[in-house]
Amino acid sequence: MSTRAMPKNPPNTINVQQNAVKNARSFQRGRRALFFRTRSVVPEGRAGTDKPLAVALSAFFAGAGNPRTWCFMGKASFSGTGCRYPAYFSPKHAYNTGYKDFSEWSALMNEKWKTAGVCLLAAAACVCAALRLPHISAEEGALTAAGFVLPAGAAHALQQPAGEDDALSASSTSTPASQASQAVSSQSSSQPPASSQQASSSGSASSAAGTFKTTRVENKDLGNHILETDISTNGKLQDGIYVSNKNKNHSLDVNKVLGETPPLKIKRDGSPMVLLYHTHTTEAYAGVTRTRDGSKSVVAVGNAVAKSLEDAGFGVIHDATIHDDPAFNGSYTRSAQTMRKNLKKYPSIQVTIDIHRDTMTTSKGTRYKPTVVVNGKKACQIMIISGCDDDGTLDFPNWEQNLRLAVRLQKGAATLVPNLMRPLNFGPTRYNEQMTPGSLLVEFGTEVNTLDEAVYSGELFGKVLAQELIKLAK
Protein backbone atom coordinates (compact mmCIF):
# COMPACT_ATOMS: atom_id res chain seq x y z
CA MET A 1 0.00 0.00 0.00
CA SER A 2 1.48 3.35 -0.97
CA THR A 3 1.94 6.24 1.40
CA ARG A 4 1.82 9.93 0.76
CA ALA A 5 5.07 11.80 0.11
CA MET A 6 6.36 13.74 3.07
CA PRO A 7 7.27 17.43 2.76
CA LYS A 8 10.96 18.04 3.04
CA ASN A 9 10.91 20.29 6.08
CA PRO A 10 7.43 21.05 7.44
CA PRO A 11 7.68 23.82 10.09
CA ASN A 12 7.75 22.54 13.70
CA THR A 13 7.28 18.91 12.63
CA ILE A 14 10.63 17.60 11.40
CA ASN A 15 11.49 15.99 14.75
CA VAL A 16 8.09 14.30 14.90
CA GLN A 17 8.60 12.92 11.39
CA GLN A 18 12.03 11.54 12.19
CA ASN A 19 10.90 9.95 15.44
CA ALA A 20 7.88 8.34 13.77
CA VAL A 21 10.03 6.81 11.02
CA LYS A 22 12.59 5.64 13.55
CA ASN A 23 9.97 3.97 15.71
CA ALA A 24 8.22 2.43 12.72
CA ARG A 25 11.33 0.72 11.49
CA SER A 26 11.83 -0.96 14.86
CA PHE A 27 8.85 -3.21 14.23
CA GLN A 28 9.01 -6.13 11.84
CA ARG A 29 5.34 -6.86 11.28
CA GLY A 30 2.17 -4.81 11.64
CA ARG A 31 0.37 -7.23 14.00
CA ARG A 32 3.42 -7.56 16.25
CA ALA A 33 3.83 -3.82 16.24
CA LEU A 34 0.23 -3.32 17.29
CA PHE A 35 0.55 -5.68 20.21
CA PHE A 36 3.91 -4.23 21.21
CA ARG A 37 2.47 -0.74 21.22
CA THR A 38 -0.43 -1.80 23.41
CA ARG A 39 1.64 -3.55 26.07
CA SER A 40 1.82 -0.21 27.85
CA VAL A 41 -1.92 0.21 27.44
CA VAL A 42 -3.45 -3.16 28.33
CA PRO A 43 -3.09 -4.60 31.87
CA GLU A 44 -0.53 -7.34 32.39
CA GLY A 45 -1.89 -10.70 31.33
CA ARG A 46 -4.17 -9.32 28.64
CA ALA A 47 -1.82 -7.81 26.07
CA GLY A 48 -0.43 -10.18 23.51
CA THR A 49 -3.48 -12.45 23.53
CA ASP A 50 -5.25 -13.75 20.46
CA LYS A 51 -7.78 -10.92 20.66
CA PRO A 52 -6.37 -8.21 18.36
CA LEU A 53 -9.68 -6.32 18.27
CA ALA A 54 -9.76 -5.88 22.04
CA VAL A 55 -6.12 -4.86 22.08
CA ALA A 56 -6.64 -2.45 19.20
CA LEU A 57 -9.51 -0.79 21.05
CA SER A 58 -7.35 -0.46 24.15
CA ALA A 59 -4.67 1.17 22.05
CA PHE A 60 -7.29 3.42 20.51
CA PHE A 61 -8.38 4.88 23.84
CA ALA A 62 -4.87 5.19 25.26
CA GLY A 63 -3.09 6.61 22.23
CA ALA A 64 -5.52 7.93 19.64
CA GLY A 65 -3.41 11.07 19.17
CA ASN A 66 -0.09 9.32 18.96
CA PRO A 67 1.34 8.85 15.47
CA ARG A 68 3.09 5.64 16.50
CA THR A 69 -0.24 4.08 17.43
CA TRP A 70 -2.07 5.10 14.28
CA CYS A 71 0.91 4.22 12.13
CA PHE A 72 0.02 0.58 12.71
CA MET A 73 -3.76 0.95 12.84
CA GLY A 74 -4.36 3.31 9.96
CA LYS A 75 -3.55 3.46 6.26
CA ALA A 76 0.15 2.81 6.63
CA SER A 77 2.00 -0.10 5.15
CA PHE A 78 1.78 -3.49 6.95
CA SER A 79 4.60 -4.99 4.94
CA GLY A 80 7.51 -6.83 6.43
CA THR A 81 9.37 -3.59 7.11
CA GLY A 82 6.42 -2.22 9.12
CA CYS A 83 4.89 1.20 8.80
CA ARG A 84 6.92 3.66 6.77
CA TYR A 85 5.20 6.93 7.62
CA PRO A 86 2.28 7.92 9.83
CA ALA A 87 -0.54 8.39 7.39
CA TYR A 88 -3.53 9.58 9.42
CA PHE A 89 -1.82 11.99 11.84
CA SER A 90 1.03 12.97 9.57
CA PRO A 91 3.21 16.04 10.07
CA LYS A 92 2.10 17.21 6.63
CA HIS A 93 -1.54 17.11 7.77
CA ALA A 94 -0.70 19.12 10.86
CA TYR A 95 1.18 21.67 8.77
CA ASN A 96 -1.61 22.06 6.21
CA THR A 97 -4.35 22.54 8.85
CA GLY A 98 -2.70 25.69 10.13
CA TYR A 99 -2.25 24.60 13.74
CA LYS A 100 0.71 26.03 15.64
CA ASP A 101 2.34 22.65 15.94
CA PHE A 102 1.63 18.97 15.69
CA SER A 103 0.99 18.46 19.42
CA GLU A 104 -1.91 20.97 19.42
CA TRP A 105 -3.54 19.28 16.45
CA SER A 106 -2.89 15.83 17.96
CA ALA A 107 -4.51 16.77 21.28
CA LEU A 108 -7.66 18.00 19.55
CA MET A 109 -7.93 14.93 17.35
CA ASN A 110 -7.27 12.71 20.35
CA GLU A 111 -10.42 13.98 22.08
CA LYS A 112 -12.52 13.76 18.92
CA TRP A 113 -11.48 10.19 18.18
CA LYS A 114 -12.01 9.12 21.78
CA THR A 115 -15.52 10.59 21.77
CA ALA A 116 -16.31 8.88 18.50
CA GLY A 117 -14.91 5.63 19.82
CA VAL A 118 -17.00 5.76 22.99
CA CYS A 119 -20.16 6.34 20.95
CA LEU A 120 -19.27 3.49 18.61
CA LEU A 121 -18.57 1.06 21.44
CA ALA A 122 -21.74 2.07 23.29
CA ALA A 123 -23.80 1.40 20.17
CA ALA A 124 -22.08 -1.96 19.69
CA ALA A 125 -22.72 -2.88 23.32
CA CYS A 126 -26.42 -2.09 22.99
CA VAL A 127 -26.69 -4.24 19.86
CA CYS A 128 -24.85 -7.13 21.53
CA ALA A 129 -27.02 -6.91 24.62
CA ALA A 130 -30.21 -6.85 22.56
CA LEU A 131 -29.11 -9.94 20.66
CA ARG A 132 -27.97 -11.76 23.79
CA LEU A 133 -30.76 -10.97 26.29
CA PRO A 134 -33.28 -13.47 24.87
CA HIS A 135 -30.74 -16.23 25.59
CA ILE A 136 -29.95 -15.21 29.17
CA SER A 137 -32.18 -16.74 31.80
CA ALA A 138 -33.44 -14.83 34.80
CA GLU A 139 -31.53 -17.21 37.03
CA GLU A 140 -28.24 -16.39 35.26
CA GLY A 141 -28.95 -12.72 35.80
CA ALA A 142 -29.60 -13.33 39.47
CA LEU A 143 -26.36 -15.27 39.81
CA THR A 144 -24.38 -12.47 38.18
CA ALA A 145 -25.77 -9.96 40.63
CA ALA A 146 -25.30 -12.37 43.51
CA GLY A 147 -21.60 -12.55 42.78
CA PHE A 148 -21.28 -8.95 43.95
CA VAL A 149 -23.26 -9.48 47.15
CA LEU A 150 -22.79 -12.94 48.57
CA PRO A 151 -20.00 -13.94 50.96
CA ALA A 152 -16.88 -15.79 49.84
CA GLY A 153 -17.78 -19.12 48.30
CA ALA A 154 -21.53 -18.64 48.21
CA ALA A 155 -21.73 -17.19 44.72
CA HIS A 156 -19.57 -20.03 43.41
CA ALA A 157 -21.82 -22.59 45.04
CA LEU A 158 -24.94 -21.02 43.61
CA GLN A 159 -23.60 -21.33 40.08
CA GLN A 160 -23.96 -25.10 40.15
CA PRO A 161 -26.62 -26.53 37.80
CA ALA A 162 -30.14 -25.92 39.08
CA GLY A 163 -31.69 -28.58 41.28
CA GLU A 164 -34.98 -30.41 40.97
CA ASP A 165 -37.25 -27.53 41.92
CA ASP A 166 -34.79 -24.69 42.06
CA ALA A 167 -36.00 -21.18 42.59
CA LEU A 168 -33.06 -18.92 43.17
CA SER A 169 -32.35 -15.41 44.25
CA ALA A 170 -29.89 -13.01 45.66
CA SER A 171 -33.09 -12.40 47.05
CA SER A 172 -34.77 -15.37 45.64
CA THR A 173 -37.35 -17.89 46.44
CA SER A 174 -34.59 -19.89 47.99
CA THR A 175 -31.78 -17.51 48.87
CA PRO A 176 -31.61 -14.31 50.83
CA ALA A 177 -31.97 -11.02 49.25
CA SER A 178 -29.28 -10.24 48.56
CA GLN A 179 -29.62 -11.50 46.99
CA ALA A 180 -30.57 -9.83 44.21
CA SER A 181 -32.65 -9.74 46.13
CA GLN A 182 -30.61 -10.55 48.27
CA ALA A 183 -30.40 -9.65 45.98
CA VAL A 184 -31.69 -9.69 42.57
CA SER A 185 -35.40 -10.61 42.16
CA SER A 186 -36.13 -14.27 42.71
CA GLN A 187 -37.46 -16.23 39.81
CA SER A 188 -40.18 -18.82 40.08
CA SER A 189 -42.46 -20.66 37.75
CA SER A 190 -45.09 -18.52 36.11
CA GLN A 191 -47.66 -20.93 37.46
CA PRO A 192 -48.81 -20.79 41.11
CA PRO A 193 -47.02 -23.20 43.45
CA ALA A 194 -48.35 -26.75 43.49
CA SER A 195 -49.42 -26.42 47.10
CA SER A 196 -51.44 -23.33 46.25
CA GLN A 197 -53.18 -25.14 43.42
CA GLN A 198 -54.13 -27.87 45.86
CA ALA A 199 -55.47 -25.36 48.34
CA SER A 200 -57.40 -23.64 45.61
CA SER A 201 -58.98 -26.80 44.30
CA SER A 202 -59.82 -28.32 47.67
CA GLY A 203 -60.81 -25.19 49.52
CA SER A 204 -59.23 -23.90 52.70
CA ALA A 205 -57.49 -26.52 54.79
CA SER A 206 -57.65 -26.23 58.56
CA SER A 207 -55.57 -27.90 61.21
CA ALA A 208 -55.83 -28.01 64.99
CA ALA A 209 -52.92 -30.39 65.46
CA GLY A 210 -50.89 -27.80 67.38
CA THR A 211 -51.54 -25.07 69.90
CA PHE A 212 -52.48 -22.71 67.08
CA LYS A 213 -55.26 -23.26 64.59
CA THR A 214 -54.10 -22.57 61.05
CA THR A 215 -55.97 -22.22 57.79
CA ARG A 216 -54.30 -22.44 54.40
CA VAL A 217 -55.25 -19.62 52.05
CA GLU A 218 -56.60 -20.11 48.55
CA ASN A 219 -54.89 -18.45 45.60
CA LYS A 220 -56.16 -14.90 45.43
CA ASP A 221 -55.28 -12.18 42.92
CA LEU A 222 -54.87 -9.01 44.95
CA GLY A 223 -54.27 -6.81 41.92
CA ASN A 224 -51.07 -5.05 40.91
CA HIS A 225 -49.64 -8.46 39.90
CA ILE A 226 -49.76 -9.78 43.50
CA LEU A 227 -50.87 -13.34 44.19
CA GLU A 228 -51.65 -14.31 47.78
CA THR A 229 -50.85 -17.99 48.03
CA ASP A 230 -49.72 -20.88 50.22
CA ILE A 231 -46.38 -22.56 49.49
CA SER A 232 -45.95 -24.61 52.64
CA THR A 233 -46.05 -27.97 50.84
CA ASN A 234 -43.90 -27.31 47.77
CA GLY A 235 -41.01 -29.53 48.76
CA LYS A 236 -40.61 -33.22 49.48
CA LEU A 237 -42.48 -34.56 52.51
CA GLN A 238 -40.29 -36.37 55.05
CA ASP A 239 -41.36 -37.31 58.57
CA GLY A 240 -44.06 -34.65 58.69
CA ILE A 241 -42.04 -31.74 57.26
CA TYR A 242 -41.36 -30.45 53.76
CA VAL A 243 -37.79 -29.99 52.55
CA SER A 244 -36.18 -28.70 49.38
CA ASN A 245 -32.75 -30.27 48.85
CA LYS A 246 -30.77 -28.39 46.22
CA ASN A 247 -27.48 -30.22 46.74
CA LYS A 248 -25.95 -32.50 44.14
CA ASN A 249 -23.82 -34.63 46.43
CA HIS A 250 -25.73 -34.78 49.71
CA SER A 251 -29.10 -36.31 50.49
CA LEU A 252 -31.22 -35.43 53.52
CA ASP A 253 -32.66 -38.04 55.85
CA VAL A 254 -34.90 -36.04 58.19
CA ASN A 255 -35.54 -38.89 60.60
CA LYS A 256 -31.81 -39.53 61.00
CA VAL A 257 -31.01 -35.84 61.54
CA LEU A 258 -33.76 -35.54 64.15
CA GLY A 259 -32.00 -38.28 66.11
CA GLU A 260 -28.80 -36.20 66.30
CA THR A 261 -28.58 -33.57 69.04
CA PRO A 262 -27.29 -30.08 68.16
CA PRO A 263 -24.04 -29.36 70.06
CA LEU A 264 -25.53 -26.36 71.88
CA LYS A 265 -25.22 -25.51 75.56
CA ILE A 266 -28.60 -23.95 76.25
CA LYS A 267 -29.45 -22.31 79.59
CA ARG A 268 -32.54 -20.46 80.81
CA ASP A 269 -30.77 -18.29 83.33
CA GLY A 270 -31.11 -15.01 81.47
CA SER A 271 -27.61 -15.10 80.01
CA PRO A 272 -27.48 -14.30 76.26
CA MET A 273 -28.27 -17.48 74.32
CA VAL A 274 -29.50 -16.06 71.01
CA LEU A 275 -28.12 -13.37 68.69
CA LEU A 276 -30.58 -11.82 66.24
CA TYR A 277 -29.16 -9.63 63.48
CA HIS A 278 -29.89 -8.55 59.90
CA THR A 279 -27.47 -8.71 56.97
CA HIS A 280 -29.99 -6.72 54.89
CA THR A 281 -31.28 -4.51 57.65
CA THR A 282 -33.28 -2.14 55.41
CA GLU A 283 -35.50 -4.87 53.95
CA ALA A 284 -39.12 -3.95 54.60
CA TYR A 285 -42.63 -4.82 53.51
CA ALA A 286 -45.62 -3.71 51.43
CA GLY A 287 -45.61 -0.01 50.65
CA VAL A 288 -42.02 0.55 51.76
CA THR A 289 -39.83 -2.42 50.66
CA ARG A 290 -36.64 -0.76 52.01
CA THR A 291 -36.11 1.69 54.86
CA ARG A 292 -33.62 2.64 57.56
CA ASP A 293 -36.55 3.01 59.96
CA GLY A 294 -36.34 -0.07 62.18
CA SER A 295 -40.00 0.18 63.14
CA LYS A 296 -40.96 -0.59 59.52
CA SER A 297 -38.27 -3.07 58.51
CA VAL A 298 -37.11 -6.57 59.39
CA VAL A 299 -35.82 -5.07 62.62
CA ALA A 300 -39.43 -4.97 63.84
CA VAL A 301 -39.67 -8.69 63.06
CA GLY A 302 -36.52 -9.27 65.10
CA ASN A 303 -38.07 -7.40 68.03
CA ALA A 304 -41.06 -9.75 67.93
CA VAL A 305 -38.82 -12.83 67.87
CA ALA A 306 -36.79 -11.46 70.77
CA LYS A 307 -39.87 -10.81 72.91
CA SER A 308 -41.15 -14.38 72.50
CA LEU A 309 -37.73 -15.74 73.50
CA GLU A 310 -37.41 -13.43 76.48
CA ASP A 311 -40.91 -14.35 77.64
CA ALA A 312 -39.68 -17.96 77.70
CA GLY A 313 -36.70 -17.05 79.86
CA PHE A 314 -33.93 -16.85 77.26
CA GLY A 315 -31.41 -14.02 77.06
CA VAL A 316 -31.39 -12.34 73.64
CA ILE A 317 -29.08 -9.86 71.91
CA HIS A 318 -30.81 -8.11 69.02
CA ASP A 319 -28.26 -6.15 66.97
CA ALA A 320 -29.97 -3.75 64.52
CA THR A 321 -26.76 -2.51 62.88
CA ILE A 322 -27.44 -1.53 59.26
CA HIS A 323 -25.20 -3.47 56.87
CA ASP A 324 -26.77 -2.80 53.46
CA ASP A 325 -26.99 0.98 53.31
CA PRO A 326 -25.54 3.10 51.84
CA ALA A 327 -23.61 0.22 50.23
CA PHE A 328 -25.44 -3.04 49.44
CA ASN A 329 -22.38 -4.89 48.18
CA GLY A 330 -20.36 -6.38 50.99
CA SER A 331 -23.34 -6.72 53.34
CA TYR A 332 -22.38 -10.23 54.42
CA THR A 333 -18.81 -9.23 55.15
CA ARG A 334 -20.06 -6.42 57.38
CA SER A 335 -22.65 -8.59 59.13
CA ALA A 336 -19.94 -11.18 59.82
CA GLN A 337 -18.01 -8.46 61.63
CA THR A 338 -21.13 -7.70 63.69
CA MET A 339 -21.42 -11.38 64.56
CA ARG A 340 -17.78 -11.60 65.67
CA LYS A 341 -18.15 -8.50 67.83
CA ASN A 342 -21.19 -9.92 69.63
CA LEU A 343 -19.78 -13.44 69.97
CA LYS A 344 -16.68 -11.97 71.58
CA LYS A 345 -18.67 -9.71 73.89
CA TYR A 346 -21.23 -12.39 74.79
CA PRO A 347 -19.43 -15.76 74.63
CA SER A 348 -22.52 -17.52 76.04
CA ILE A 349 -24.38 -17.08 72.71
CA GLN A 350 -25.28 -20.45 71.17
CA VAL A 351 -27.69 -19.57 68.36
CA THR A 352 -27.48 -16.82 65.72
CA ILE A 353 -30.40 -15.98 63.43
CA ASP A 354 -30.00 -13.71 60.39
CA ILE A 355 -33.51 -12.32 59.80
CA HIS A 356 -34.40 -11.38 56.21
CA ARG A 357 -37.35 -10.56 54.01
CA ASP A 358 -37.56 -12.53 50.75
CA THR A 359 -38.86 -11.61 47.31
CA MET A 360 -40.57 -13.98 44.85
CA THR A 361 -41.36 -12.72 41.35
CA THR A 362 -42.19 -14.84 38.32
CA SER A 363 -40.85 -14.22 34.83
CA LYS A 364 -44.23 -12.68 33.98
CA GLY A 365 -44.03 -10.21 36.83
CA THR A 366 -46.37 -11.92 39.30
CA ARG A 367 -45.26 -11.37 42.90
CA TYR A 368 -46.02 -14.08 45.44
CA LYS A 369 -47.38 -13.23 48.88
CA PRO A 370 -46.91 -16.43 50.92
CA THR A 371 -49.58 -16.34 53.61
CA VAL A 372 -51.23 -18.50 56.26
CA VAL A 373 -54.07 -17.70 58.65
CA VAL A 374 -53.18 -18.44 62.29
CA ASN A 375 -55.95 -18.20 64.89
CA GLY A 376 -57.92 -16.07 62.47
CA LYS A 377 -55.08 -13.64 61.74
CA LYS A 378 -52.90 -13.53 58.63
CA ALA A 379 -49.19 -14.27 58.98
CA CYS A 380 -46.47 -14.41 56.34
CA GLN A 381 -44.90 -17.80 55.70
CA ILE A 382 -41.31 -18.36 56.81
CA MET A 383 -38.37 -20.14 55.20
CA ILE A 384 -35.29 -21.47 57.01
CA ILE A 385 -32.11 -21.67 54.95
CA SER A 386 -29.57 -24.23 56.14
CA GLY A 387 -26.42 -24.38 54.02
CA CYS A 388 -24.21 -27.27 53.00
CA ASP A 389 -20.62 -27.52 51.80
CA ASP A 390 -21.80 -29.73 48.97
CA ASP A 391 -18.55 -29.87 46.99
CA GLY A 392 -16.09 -29.04 49.77
CA THR A 393 -15.22 -25.56 48.51
CA LEU A 394 -17.11 -23.35 51.00
CA ASP A 395 -14.89 -23.80 54.08
CA PHE A 396 -18.02 -24.73 56.02
CA PRO A 397 -17.13 -27.68 58.31
CA ASN A 398 -20.05 -27.28 60.75
CA TRP A 399 -22.94 -27.35 58.27
CA GLU A 400 -24.27 -30.68 59.59
CA GLN A 401 -24.55 -29.22 63.08
CA ASN A 402 -26.50 -26.24 61.78
CA LEU A 403 -28.78 -28.63 59.90
CA ARG A 404 -29.71 -30.41 63.14
CA LEU A 405 -31.11 -27.18 64.57
CA ALA A 406 -32.84 -26.27 61.30
CA VAL A 407 -34.63 -29.63 61.07
CA ARG A 408 -35.74 -29.43 64.70
CA LEU A 409 -37.20 -25.95 64.15
CA GLN A 410 -38.98 -27.09 60.99
CA LYS A 411 -40.42 -30.08 62.83
CA GLY A 412 -41.41 -28.03 65.86
CA ALA A 413 -43.20 -25.46 63.69
CA ALA A 414 -45.08 -28.19 61.82
CA THR A 415 -46.43 -29.35 65.18
CA LEU A 416 -47.03 -26.01 66.89
CA VAL A 417 -48.11 -23.83 63.92
CA PRO A 418 -48.92 -26.02 60.88
CA ASN A 419 -48.31 -24.44 57.46
CA LEU A 420 -46.41 -21.49 58.93
CA MET A 421 -43.17 -22.68 57.33
CA ARG A 422 -42.20 -22.89 53.70
CA PRO A 423 -40.12 -26.01 52.86
CA LEU A 424 -36.72 -26.12 54.60
CA ASN A 425 -34.15 -24.85 52.10
CA PHE A 426 -31.10 -27.13 52.21
CA GLY A 427 -28.56 -26.17 49.56
CA PRO A 428 -24.94 -25.33 48.64
CA THR A 429 -24.82 -21.98 50.42
CA ARG A 430 -23.17 -20.57 53.54
CA TYR A 431 -24.34 -17.04 54.43
CA ASN A 432 -22.11 -16.69 57.53
CA GLU A 433 -23.56 -19.92 58.97
CA GLN A 434 -20.00 -21.19 59.38
CA MET A 435 -19.59 -18.81 62.33
CA THR A 436 -21.24 -21.11 64.92
CA PRO A 437 -22.84 -24.61 65.01
CA GLY A 438 -26.18 -22.91 65.67
CA SER A 439 -26.33 -20.32 62.88
CA LEU A 440 -29.26 -20.07 60.45
CA LEU A 441 -30.79 -17.61 58.01
CA VAL A 442 -34.56 -17.11 58.13
CA GLU A 443 -36.74 -15.36 55.52
CA PHE A 444 -39.99 -13.78 56.74
CA GLY A 445 -42.47 -13.25 53.90
CA THR A 446 -41.83 -11.17 50.79
CA GLU A 447 -41.98 -7.50 49.88
CA VAL A 448 -45.74 -7.72 49.27
CA ASN A 449 -46.59 -9.15 52.69
CA THR A 450 -47.63 -6.52 55.21
CA LEU A 451 -45.49 -5.48 58.16
CA ASP A 452 -48.21 -6.71 60.56
CA GLU A 453 -48.12 -10.16 58.94
CA ALA A 454 -44.33 -10.31 59.26
CA VAL A 455 -44.30 -9.14 62.88
CA TYR A 456 -46.94 -11.71 63.77
CA SER A 457 -44.83 -14.41 62.13
CA GLY A 458 -41.85 -13.17 64.13
CA GLU A 459 -43.83 -13.70 67.32
CA LEU A 460 -44.83 -17.20 66.23
CA PHE A 461 -41.33 -18.16 65.13
CA GLY A 462 -39.97 -16.95 68.45
CA LYS A 463 -42.36 -19.32 70.22
CA VAL A 464 -41.22 -22.21 68.02
CA LEU A 465 -37.55 -21.42 68.66
CA ALA A 466 -38.19 -21.13 72.41
CA GLN A 467 -39.99 -24.46 72.40
CA GLU A 468 -37.05 -26.25 70.75
CA LEU A 469 -34.42 -24.53 72.93
CA ILE A 470 -36.30 -25.58 76.06
CA LYS A 471 -35.98 -29.19 74.92
CA LEU A 472 -32.20 -28.68 74.64
CA ALA A 473 -31.80 -26.72 77.89
CA LYS A 474 -29.70 -28.26 80.63
C-alpha positions, -999 to +999 in steps of 0.1 A: +000+000+000+015+034-010+019+062+014+018+099+008+051+118+001+064+137+031+073+174+028+110+180+030+109+203+061+074+211+074+077+238+101+078+225+137+073+189+126+106+176+114+115+160+147+081+143+149+086+129+114+120+115+122+109+100+154+079+083+138+100+068+110+126+056+136+100+040+157+082+024+127+113+007+115+118-010+149+088-032+142+090-061+118+053-069+113+022-048+116+004-072+140+034-076+162+038-038+162+002-033+173+005-057+202+039-042+212+025-007+212-004-018+234+016-036+261+018-002+279-019+002+274-034-032+283-031-046+319-005-073+324-019-107+313-042-093+286-018-078+261-004-102+235-035-124+235-053-138+205-078-109+207-064-082+184-097-063+183-098-059+220-061-049+221-066-025+192-095-008+211-073-005+241-047+012+221-073+034+205-084+049+238-049+052+253-031+066+222-055+079+196-034+111+192-001+093+190+013+089+155+031+056+165-002+041+174-021+051+143+009+042+121+000+006+127-038+010+128-044+033+100-036+035+063+002+028+066+020-001+052+018-035+070+046-050+049+075-068+064+094-036+071+064-022+091+049+012+088+069+037+068+052+069+076+023+079+098-005+084+074-035+096+094-018+120+118+010+130+096+032+160+101+021+172+066-015+171+078-007+191+109+012+217+088-016+221+062-043+225+088-027+257+101-023+246+137+007+260+156+023+226+159+016+190+157+010+185+194-019+210+194-035+193+165-029+158+180-045+168+213-077+180+195-079+149+174-073+127+203-104+140+221-125+138+189-115+102+182-120+091+218-155+106+218-163+089+185-149+056+198-170+058+230-202+063+209-193+035+186-186+011+214-217+021+233-238+014+202-221-020+197-227-029+233-264-021+230-267-042+199-249-071+215-270-069+246-302-069+226-291-099+207-280-118+238-308-110+263-333-135+249-307-162+256-299-152+292-322-167+318-334-148+348-315-172+370-282-164+353-290-127+358-296-133+395-264-153+398-244-125+382-258-100+406-253-124+435-216-126+428-213-090+439-233-095+471-228-129+486-200-139+510-169-158+498-178-191+483-215-186+482-217-172+447-196-200+434-218-226+450-249-210+436-236-213+401-240-251+402-266-265+378-301-259+391-317-286+413-350-304+410-373-275+419-348-247+421-360-212+426-331-189+432-323-154+443-299-130+457-331-124+470-348-154+456-374-179+464-346-199+480-318-175+489-316-143+508-320-110+492-293-102+486-296-115+470-306-098+442-327-097+461-306-105+483-304-097+460-317-097+426-354-106+422-361-143+427-375-162+398-402-188+401-425-207+377-451-185+361-477-209+375-488-208+411-470-232+434-483-267+435-494-264+471-514-233+462-532-251+434-541-279+459-555-254+483-574-236+456-590-268+443-598-283+477-608-252+495-592-239+527-575-265+548-576-262+586-556-279+612-558-280+650-529-304+655-509-278+674-515-251+699-525-227+671-553-233+646-541-226+611-560-222+578-543-224+544-553-196+520-566-201+485-549-185+456-562-149+454-553-122+429-549-090+450-543-068+419-511-050+409-496-085+399-498-098+435-509-133+442-517-143+478-508-180+480-497-209+502-464-226+495-459-246+526-460-280+508-439-273+478-410-295+488-406-332+495-425-346+525-403-364+551-414-373+586-441-346+587-420-317+573-414-305+538-378-300+525-362-287+494-328-303+488-308-284+462-275-302+467-260-325+441-238-346+464-257-348+497-291-363+505-312-354+535-327-380+559-349-360+582-355-389+606-318-395+610-310-358+615-338-355+642-320-383+661-288-362+663-286-336+690-273-301+682-240-294+701-255-264+719-252-255+756-286-240+763-295-223+796-325-205+808-308-183+833-311-150+815-276-151+800-275-143+763-283-175+743-295-161+710-281-134+687-306-118+662-292-096+635-299-086+599-275-087+570-300-067+549-313-045+576-333-021+554-355-049+540-391-039+546-426-048+535-456-037+514-456+000+507-420+005+518-398-024+507-366-008+520-361+017+549-336+026+576-366+030+600-363-001+622-400+002+631-410-006+595-383-031+585-371-066+594-358-051+626-394-050+638-397-087+631-365-093+651-381-074+680-411-098+679-388-128+679-368-115+708-399-108+729-411-144+725-377-157+735-374-134+765-409-143+776-397-180+777-367-171+799-339-168+773-314-140+771-314-123+736-291-099+719-308-081+690-283-062+670-300-038+645-268-025+629-274-015+593-252-035+569-268-028+535-270+010+533-255+031+518-236+002+502-254-030+494-224-049+482-204-064+510-233-067+533-224-102+544-188-092+552-201-064+574-227-086+591-199-112+598-180-085+616-211-077+637-214-114+646-178-116+657-182-085+678-212-099+696-198-134+700-167-120+716-187-097+739-212-124+748-194-158+746-225-175+760-244-171+727-253-205+712-277-196+684-275-168+657-304-160+634-300-137+604-335-123+598-344-114+562-374-106+540-376-125+507-389-116+473-406-140+449-414-127+414-422-148+383-409-142+348-442-127+340-440-102+368-464-119+393-453-114+429-460-141+454-474-132+489-469-164+509-496-163+536-512-185+563-541-177+587-532-184+623-559-182+649-579-161+625-551-136+617-529-135+586-492-143+590-465-144+563-449-178+557-413-184+568-384-201+552-353-215+570-321-217+550-296-242+561-264-244+540-242-273+530-206-275+518-218-297+490-186-299+470-161-290+498-152-256+485-171-233+510-149-238+541-180-247+560-171-277+583-200-273+608-229-274+583-243-307+596-245-292+631-265-262+618-288-286+599-297-304+631-311-272+646-328-263+613-346-296+611-357-294+647-372-260+642-390-271+610-404-301+628-414-280+659-432-255+637-451-282+618-464-294+652-470-260+669-481-238+639-489-260+609-483-244+575-464-215+589-432-227+573-422-229+537-401-260+529-367-261+546-341-248+521-311-271+522-286-262+496-249-253+486-248-220+504-232-206+535-243-170+544-221-167+575-236-199+590-200-212+594-196-188+623-212-211+649-228-246+650-262-229+657-263-203+629-293-201+604-308-176+580-346-171+581-367-154+555-400-138+567-425-133+539-418-112+508-420-075+499-457-077+493-466-092+527-476-065+552-455-055+582-482-067+606-481-102+589-443-103+593-443-091+629-469-117+638-448-144+621-418-132+641-438-137+673-448-172+662-413-182+651-400-169+685-424-193+702-412-222+680-375-214+687-382-211+724-400-245+724-370-262+707-344-245+729-363-256+761-360-292+749-322-287+746-318-267+779-297-283+806 
